[in-house]
């Protein structure tokens, strides 16, 4: 009996160890602000445009054209965005964000929104544990903002470029502290590579990694498709509060 028991006990122990090792390898990797990002080199100078539209059972309603430009200037990376909206009312939003090269650590963020003849200027500066208003930006409506963070935080308005610079692979999970400039407090979010799919791209089907996140909302799921190789985002889908599907799709 003793000889037959030991192999069973050994096998059970080995199973437990393998299970624990698998759980450990599946744990989300925390992306620390200021650390070198393994695939930062995939971020290339250039412009990309996305169409944002709302999909229902019987219609597709366009919202805006969303342009994102990456530039490397004066020892920094700049990401400039422009949103030309037709719905719900015509508007233009322009964003200019700066970052530390190699780490994607956010430095400054400026946002100008023009709608119905009104122009709103917002500017922010990121420090290791604090986000404050840009003091010398003319007409800055966020000049007095001061948000503390117990840890460094990434800029949520440039999430797709940050995700592009991570080591995407099947089973990879990233835990990221994000702050959306002008909103409440920073928070950690988990993004998971859950599969591999072909999706439609501007020049035909694109083999993509499928990422998901719940944005810390129970029962919610948003999906991102990043092209294998370049890791450029090709498509993004997420449900709106009214149940309609918001889609962002690469058009160039």
Buried (B, 14 or more C-beta within 10 A) or exposed (E): EEEEEEEEEEEEEEEEEEEEEEEEEEEBEEBBBEEEBEEBEBBEEEEBBBBBBBEEEEEEEEBBBBBBBBBEEEEBBBBBBBBBBEEEEEBBBBBBBBBBEBBBBBBBBBBBBBEEEEEBBBBBBBEEEEBBBBEEBEEBBBBEBEBEBEEBBBBBBBBBBBBBBBEBEEEBBBBBBBBBBBEEEBBBBBBBBBEEBEBEBEEEEBBBBBBBBBEEEEEEEBBBBBBEEBBBBBBBBBBEEEEBBBBBBBEE
